[in-house]
Amino acid sequence: MTTTDPYTYFAPTGGHPPQTDLLTDRAIVTEAYTVIPRGVMRDIVTSNLPEWTGTRSWVLSKPVAGGAVTFSQTILEVAPGGGSEKPEPQAEVEGFIFLMAGTLEITHEGQAHTLTAGGYGFLPAGSTWSVKSTGAEAARFHWVRKRYQPVAGLTPEAKFGQESDVEPASMPGTDNRWRTTRPLDPDNLAYDMHVNIVTFEPGAVIPFAETHEMEHGLYVLEGKAVYRLNGDWVEVQEGDFISMRAFCPQACYAGGPGRFRYLLYKDVNRQVEL
């Protein structure tokens, strides 16, 4: 049976643990994958970004030797009134924003789009856009960036919307217990990246070890699960992040008691460059 409760989106708020806390945590770094648990996202590891005001950030993934190399993924916390008139410093880089909390106004090519929790925006490379936190609380959102790989005759369009307005697709043979919400058209080859929302009902599984060329940035929005990563079993919960390099074997089991949901980046639709 499919859960019909409203979607929730876990967002970090920083802070600092007391001296009485143990040092042990679930952070793992390997050549196949990295796990950053939510307890790592503290005040002490934030960065400020040029051209942004009232903003701090947690960088979850960037190209590193031995790891994922196609993308960066950052969580930004923008105070009310903060934002940027020139957020993207590289004209050849495209971006995808997914809002977890607060209210965010993105002005793209002169047209304003207001996002609330669950809202998203795809910003094509080379386009002009700005962003501002317009709510009473800080806006907290993911910013996924990728260098666009152009193909003659194909031009991706900007896209804005709300997760709840996109019909999720049930994975075959799962009775809708495993489904994927795709903000960008998977059949449109102009897009060379996708950022999807994947939902599992309690007890649902990925029943085989996916082993493929696509890299992943996976942020848990809701619930908990056990992930199989390159032969290891890793327990994750809402607020945790996993980076997977190409060909890392992966599967998961949704542990309940509620549904398990995550935001998933992957690179798609391009020939291998040699």
C-alpha positions as CSV (number, residue, x, y, z in Angstrom):
1,M,0.0,0.0,0.0
2,T,1.3,3.4,-0.9
3,T,1.8,6.1,1.7
4,T,-0.2,9.3,1.0
5,D,1.1,11.5,3.8
6,P,2.6,14.9,2.7
7,Y,6.2,14.8,1.6
8,T,8.8,16.0,4.0
9,Y,12.3,17.3,3.3
10,F,15.0,17.0,5.9
11,A,17.4,20.0,5.9
12,P,20.5,20.6,8.0
13,T,20.5,23.5,10.5
14,G,24.1,23.3,11.6
15,G,24.9,23.8,15.3
16,H,27.8,22.2,17.2
17,P,27.8,18.9,19.3
18,P,28.7,19.1,23.0
19,Q,32.0,17.9,24.4
20,T,30.2,14.9,25.9
21,D,29.4,13.4,22.5
22,L,31.4,10.5,21.2
23,L,33.7,10.9,18.2
24,T,32.4,7.8,16.4
25,D,30.1,8.4,13.5
26,R,29.1,6.8,10.2
27,A,31.3,8.8,7.9
28,I,33.0,6.6,5.3
29,V,35.4,7.5,2.4
30,T,36.4,4.8,-0.1
31,E,37.4,4.9,-3.7
32,A,34.0,3.5,-4.7
33,Y,31.8,5.7,-2.5
34,T,31.6,8.3,0.2
35,V,29.0,8.6,3.0
36,I,28.6,11.9,4.8
37,P,26.1,11.5,7.7
38,R,24.0,14.4,8.7
39,G,25.9,14.9,12.0
40,V,28.9,16.1,10.0
41,M,27.0,19.2,8.7
42,R,28.0,21.5,11.5
43,D,28.8,25.2,11.7
44,I,32.5,24.6,11.7
45,V,32.5,23.0,8.2
46,T,30.5,25.7,6.3
47,S,32.0,27.9,3.6
48,N,31.0,31.3,2.4
49,L,30.7,31.8,-1.4
50,P,31.7,34.9,-3.5
51,E,28.8,36.8,-5.0
52,W,26.4,35.5,-2.3
53,T,25.1,37.5,0.7
54,G,23.6,36.1,3.9
55,T,24.7,32.6,2.8
56,R,26.7,29.7,4.1
57,S,27.2,26.3,2.4
58,W,28.0,22.7,3.0
59,V,29.9,21.2,0.0
60,L,28.9,17.5,-0.2
61,S,30.6,16.5,-3.4
62,K,33.2,17.9,-5.8
63,P,35.5,16.3,-8.4
64,V,38.3,14.5,-6.6
65,A,40.8,11.9,-7.6
66,G,39.5,8.4,-7.0
67,G,35.9,9.6,-6.6
68,A,33.0,11.1,-8.6
69,V,34.2,13.6,-11.2
70,T,31.2,14.9,-13.2
71,F,29.4,17.1,-10.7
72,S,29.4,19.2,-7.5
73,Q,26.6,19.2,-5.0
74,T,26.2,21.8,-2.3
75,I,23.6,22.6,0.4
76,L,23.1,26.4,0.8
77,E,21.5,28.1,3.7
78,V,20.4,31.6,2.7
79,A,19.0,34.0,5.3
80,P,15.9,36.0,4.5
81,G,16.8,38.7,2.1
82,G,20.1,37.0,1.1
83,G,21.0,35.5,-2.2
84,S,23.0,36.3,-5.4
85,E,22.7,38.4,-8.5
86,K,25.5,36.3,-10.2
87,P,25.3,32.8,-8.6
88,E,27.0,30.8,-11.4
89,P,30.7,31.7,-12.0
90,Q,31.2,29.4,-15.0
91,A,29.2,30.0,-18.2
92,E,29.7,26.4,-19.3
93,V,28.1,25.0,-16.2
94,E,24.4,24.0,-15.8
95,G,22.6,23.8,-12.5
96,F,19.7,22.2,-10.7
97,I,18.2,23.6,-7.5
98,F,16.0,21.7,-5.1
99,L,14.4,23.5,-2.1
100,M,14.0,21.7,1.2
101,A,12.9,24.6,3.4
102,G,11.9,28.3,3.2
103,T,11.0,30.3,0.2
104,L,13.2,31.0,-2.8
105,E,12.7,33.3,-5.8
106,I,14.7,32.5,-8.9
107,T,14.7,35.0,-11.7
108,H,15.7,33.4,-14.9
109,E,16.1,35.5,-18.1
110,G,14.0,38.2,-16.5
111,Q,11.1,35.9,-15.3
112,A,10.6,35.3,-11.6
113,H,9.8,31.8,-10.2
114,T,8.9,31.3,-6.5
115,L,9.8,28.0,-5.0
116,T,8.6,26.5,-1.7
117,A,9.6,23.2,-0.1
118,G,9.8,20.5,-2.8
119,G,10.2,23.1,-5.6
120,Y,13.0,22.8,-8.2
121,G,14.6,24.7,-11.0
122,F,16.9,23.6,-13.8
123,L,19.2,26.4,-15.1
124,P,20.8,25.7,-18.5
125,A,24.5,26.6,-19.0
126,G,25.0,30.1,-20.2
127,S,21.7,31.4,-19.0
128,T,21.2,34.5,-16.8
129,W,19.7,34.0,-13.4
130,S,19.6,35.3,-9.9
131,V,18.3,34.0,-6.6
132,K,16.9,35.5,-3.4
133,S,15.5,34.0,-0.1
134,T,12.2,35.7,0.3
135,G,10.5,33.9,3.2
136,A,10.5,34.5,7.0
137,E,13.0,31.6,7.5
138,A,16.2,30.7,5.9
139,A,16.0,29.0,2.5
140,R,17.8,25.6,2.5
141,F,18.4,24.0,-0.8
142,H,20.6,21.7,-2.9
143,W,22.6,23.2,-5.8
144,V,23.8,20.5,-8.2
145,R,26.3,21.7,-10.9
146,K,27.6,20.0,-14.0
147,R,29.7,21.1,-17.0
148,Y,27.3,20.8,-19.9
149,Q,28.3,18.5,-22.8
150,P,26.8,20.2,-25.9
151,V,25.4,18.2,-28.9
152,A,24.7,19.9,-32.2
153,G,21.0,20.5,-32.6
154,L,20.1,19.9,-28.9
155,T,19.4,22.8,-26.5
156,P,18.0,22.1,-23.0
157,E,15.3,24.4,-21.7
158,A,15.0,25.9,-18.2
159,K,12.4,24.1,-16.1
160,F,10.7,25.1,-12.8
161,G,8.1,23.2,-10.8
162,Q,7.0,21.3,-7.7
163,E,7.6,17.7,-6.8
164,S,4.0,17.2,-5.9
165,D,2.9,18.3,-9.4
166,V,5.0,15.6,-11.2
167,E,3.5,12.2,-11.5
168,P,5.9,9.6,-10.3
169,A,6.6,6.5,-12.4
170,S,6.3,3.1,-10.8
171,M,9.3,0.8,-11.4
172,P,8.2,-2.4,-13.2
173,G,6.9,-5.2,-11.1
174,T,6.9,-3.3,-7.8
175,D,3.2,-2.5,-7.4
176,N,4.1,1.2,-7.0
177,R,6.2,0.4,-3.9
178,W,9.3,1.8,-5.7
179,R,8.8,4.8,-7.9
180,T,10.7,7.7,-9.4
181,T,9.7,11.3,-9.9
182,R,11.5,12.9,-12.8
183,P,11.4,16.7,-13.1
184,L,13.3,16.6,-16.4
185,D,12.0,14.5,-19.4
186,P,14.1,11.3,-19.5
187,D,13.5,11.0,-23.2
188,N,14.8,14.5,-24.1
189,L,18.5,14.0,-25.1
190,A,19.2,17.7,-24.7
191,Y,19.6,17.0,-21.0
192,D,22.8,15.4,-20.0
193,M,22.0,15.3,-16.3
194,H,18.9,14.2,-14.3
195,V,18.0,15.0,-10.7
196,N,15.2,12.7,-9.6
197,I,13.3,11.9,-6.4
198,V,13.1,8.2,-5.6
199,T,10.6,6.8,-3.2
200,F,10.4,3.4,-1.5
201,E,7.6,2.2,0.7
202,P,8.7,0.3,3.8
203,G,10.2,-3.1,2.9
204,A,10.7,-2.2,-0.8
205,V,14.1,-3.0,-2.3
206,I,16.4,-2.6,-5.2
207,P,16.6,-6.3,-5.9
208,F,20.0,-6.4,-7.7
209,A,23.3,-4.7,-7.5
210,E,23.1,-1.9,-10.0
211,T,26.6,-1.5,-11.6
212,H,26.7,1.2,-14.3
213,E,28.6,4.1,-15.8
214,M,26.5,6.8,-14.1
215,E,27.8,8.7,-11.0
216,H,25.4,9.5,-8.2
217,G,24.9,12.1,-5.6
218,L,22.2,10.7,-3.2
219,Y,20.7,12.8,-0.4
220,V,18.2,11.2,1.9
221,L,15.1,13.4,2.2
222,E,13.0,11.2,4.4
223,G,13.2,7.8,6.3
224,K,15.9,5.3,6.6
225,A,17.4,2.3,4.8
226,V,20.3,0.0,4.5
227,Y,22.4,0.5,1.3
228,R,24.6,-2.1,-0.3
229,L,27.7,-0.2,-1.6
230,N,30.6,-2.1,-3.3
231,G,30.0,-5.1,-1.0
232,D,29.4,-3.1,2.2
233,W,26.1,-2.7,4.1
234,V,25.7,0.9,5.2
235,E,22.8,2.2,7.2
236,V,21.5,5.7,6.2
237,Q,18.8,8.1,7.4
238,E,17.3,11.4,6.4
239,G,19.9,14.1,6.1
240,D,22.7,11.7,5.0
241,F,24.5,12.0,1.7
242,I,26.2,9.3,-0.5
243,S,28.5,10.0,-3.4
244,M,29.0,7.1,-5.7
245,R,31.6,6.9,-8.5
246,A,30.9,5.2,-11.8
247,F,30.4,1.4,-11.6
248,C,30.0,1.3,-7.8
249,P,27.7,-1.7,-7.2
250,Q,24.6,-0.4,-5.4
251,A,21.3,-1.7,-4.0
252,C,19.1,-0.8,-1.0
253,Y,16.5,-2.1,1.4
254,A,14.0,0.4,2.9
255,G,14.0,-0.3,6.6
256,G,10.8,1.5,7.6
257,P,8.7,2.2,9.6
258,G,8.0,5.1,7.1
259,R,8.8,5.5,3.5
260,F,12.3,6.1,2.3
261,R,13.0,9.0,-0.2
262,Y,16.0,10.5,-1.7
263,L,17.2,13.1,-4.2
264,L,19.4,11.5,-6.9
265,Y,21.8,13.1,-9.4
266,K,23.1,11.1,-12.4
267,D,24.9,11.9,-15.6
268,V,23.0,10.6,-18.7
269,N,22.5,10.7,-22.5
270,R,26.1,11.2,-23.7
271,Q,28.7,9.2,-25.6
272,V,31.8,8.3,-23.6
273,E,34.6,10.8,-24.3
274,L,38.0,9.2,-24.9
